[in-house]
């Protein structure tokens, strides 16, 4: 666990969750996706209530999440953008951040933000939830999405 990260234990029984995952950087993405699925299983979200949608890249996460928001209780957006020698990194990171925030706010559907924005591949691998990784950002994003649904429902029913 990274210093300062919360330990969240949630019960997401009965929730429907869509995990939207980019395809670029296959090893990192497979780790993020596996971590998200572990997080959902730990939160007692049934596999039958989880939809996995693959999109080409991080930029496409927003439109896919927007299309799915009304049909699911929570969304988990997974992607990785690695800095290169052009401003492309900045544009994609900003578009994903602003776009996914907009989806969550407009739809009132929590979006777990599992988009890695890294300077190099080594940083991404350290956060991918692979054996030997220091962090599991896919799991964290899934747990955060479910915890937010649970918190909002508790307030609405209380």
C-alpha positions as CSV (number, residue, x, y, z in Angstrom):
1,X,0.0,0.0,0.0
2,X,1.2,3.5,-0.9
3,X,1.7,5.9,2.0
4,X,-1.5,7.8,2.6
5,X,-3.8,5.5,0.6
6,X,-7.0,4.6,2.3
7,X,-7.9,1.0,3.1
8,X,-11.4,0.6,1.8
9,X,-13.5,-2.4,2.6
10,X,-16.9,-2.3,0.8
11,X,-19.8,-4.5,0.0
12,X,-20.9,-4.1,-3.6
13,X,-23.3,-7.0,-3.6
14,X,-26.0,-6.5,-6.2
15,X,-24.1,-3.7,-8.1
16,X,-23.6,-3.7,-11.8
17,X,-20.2,-2.4,-12.8
18,X,-18.6,-1.8,-16.2
19,X,-14.9,-1.9,-16.5
20,X,-13.7,0.1,-19.6
21,X,-10.1,-0.6,-20.5
22,X,-7.8,0.8,-23.1
23,X,-5.6,-1.5,-25.2
24,X,-2.3,0.3,-25.6
25,X,0.6,-1.0,-23.4
26,X,-0.8,-4.5,-23.2
27,X,1.2,-5.8,-20.2
28,X,0.3,-2.8,-18.1
29,X,-3.3,-2.9,-19.2
30,X,-3.6,-6.6,-18.4
31,X,-2.3,-5.9,-14.9
32,X,-4.8,-3.0,-14.4
33,X,-7.7,-5.0,-15.7
34,X,-6.8,-8.0,-13.5
35,X,-6.5,-5.7,-10.5
36,X,-9.9,-4.1,-11.1
37,X,-11.5,-7.5,-11.4
38,X,-9.8,-8.6,-8.1
39,X,-11.1,-5.4,-6.5
40,X,-14.6,-6.1,-7.6
41,X,-14.5,-9.7,-6.4
42,X,-13.2,-8.5,-3.0
43,X,-16.1,-6.1,-2.9
44,X,-18.5,-9.0,-3.5
45,X,-19.6,-7.8,-7.0
46,X,-20.7,-11.0,-8.8
47,X,-18.8,-11.8,-12.1
48,X,-22.2,-11.9,-13.9
49,X,-22.7,-8.3,-12.9
50,X,-19.4,-7.1,-14.4
51,X,-19.0,-6.1,-18.0
52,X,-15.6,-5.6,-19.5
53,X,-15.3,-3.3,-22.5
54,X,-12.1,-2.9,-24.4
55,X,-11.5,0.3,-26.4
56,X,-8.4,1.2,-28.5
57,X,-6.8,3.8,-26.2
58,X,-7.2,6.1,-23.2
59,X,-8.8,8.8,-25.3
60,X,-11.7,6.5,-26.1
61,X,-12.5,5.8,-22.5
62,X,-14.7,8.9,-22.2
63,X,-17.2,8.0,-25.0
64,X,-17.4,4.4,-23.9
65,X,-18.1,5.4,-20.3
66,X,-20.7,8.0,-21.4
67,X,-22.5,5.3,-23.4
68,X,-22.5,2.9,-20.5
69,X,-23.2,5.2,-17.5
70,X,-27.0,4.8,-17.5
71,X,-26.9,1.0,-17.6
72,X,-24.5,0.5,-14.7
73,X,-24.2,1.5,-11.0
74,X,-20.5,2.3,-11.4
75,X,-17.8,2.5,-14.0
76,X,-14.1,1.8,-13.9
77,X,-11.9,3.5,-16.5
78,X,-8.5,2.0,-17.0
79,X,-5.8,3.4,-19.3
80,X,-2.1,4.3,-19.5
81,X,-0.4,7.2,-21.1
82,X,3.3,7.3,-21.2
83,X,5.1,10.6,-21.9
84,X,6.8,10.9,-25.2
85,X,8.6,13.6,-27.1
86,X,5.4,15.5,-28.3
87,X,2.5,17.3,-26.5
88,X,0.3,14.3,-27.3
89,X,0.7,13.1,-23.7
90,X,-0.7,16.3,-22.3
91,X,-3.7,16.4,-24.6
92,X,-4.7,12.8,-24.0
93,X,-4.2,13.1,-20.2
94,X,-6.3,16.3,-20.0
95,X,-9.0,14.9,-22.3
96,X,-9.3,11.7,-20.3
97,X,-9.4,13.5,-16.9
98,X,-11.9,16.2,-17.9
99,X,-14.0,13.8,-20.0
100,X,-14.3,11.1,-17.3
101,X,-15.1,13.8,-14.7
102,X,-17.8,15.1,-16.9
103,X,-19.3,11.7,-17.4
104,X,-19.4,11.1,-13.6
105,X,-20.9,14.5,-12.8
106,X,-23.5,14.5,-15.6
107,X,-24.6,10.9,-15.2
108,X,-24.3,10.8,-11.4
109,X,-22.5,7.5,-11.9
110,X,-19.2,7.0,-10.1
111,X,-16.2,6.5,-12.3
112,X,-13.2,4.9,-10.8
113,X,-10.2,6.7,-12.3
114,X,-7.6,4.1,-13.2
115,X,-5.7,6.1,-15.8
116,X,-1.9,6.0,-15.3
117,X,-0.1,9.1,-16.5
118,X,3.6,8.1,-16.3
119,X,6.9,9.5,-17.5
120,X,8.1,6.0,-18.6
121,X,7.1,2.4,-18.8
122,X,8.9,1.5,-15.6
123,X,6.6,3.8,-13.6
124,X,3.5,2.3,-15.3
125,X,4.7,-1.3,-14.5
126,X,5.2,-0.2,-10.8
127,X,1.5,0.8,-10.6
128,X,0.0,-2.0,-12.7
129,X,-0.7,-4.5,-10.0
130,X,1.5,-7.1,-11.6
131,X,3.6,-9.5,-9.5
132,X,6.4,-7.3,-8.1
133,X,4.5,-4.0,-8.7
134,X,4.5,-1.5,-5.8
135,X,0.9,-0.5,-6.4
136,X,-2.4,-1.9,-7.8
137,X,-4.1,1.1,-9.4
138,X,-6.7,-1.1,-11.2
139,X,-7.9,-2.5,-7.9
140,X,-7.9,0.9,-6.3
141,X,-10.0,2.4,-9.0
142,X,-12.5,-0.4,-8.8
143,X,-12.8,-0.3,-5.1
144,X,-13.1,3.5,-5.2
145,X,-16.0,3.3,-7.7
146,X,-17.9,0.8,-5.6
147,X,-17.2,2.6,-2.3
148,X,-18.6,5.8,-3.9
149,X,-21.8,4.1,-4.9
150,X,-22.2,2.6,-1.4
151,X,-21.6,6.0,0.2
152,X,-24.1,7.8,-2.0
153,X,-26.7,5.2,-1.4
154,X,-26.2,5.4,2.3
155,X,-26.8,9.2,2.2
156,X,-29.8,8.9,-0.1
157,X,-31.5,6.3,2.2
158,X,-30.6,8.0,5.5
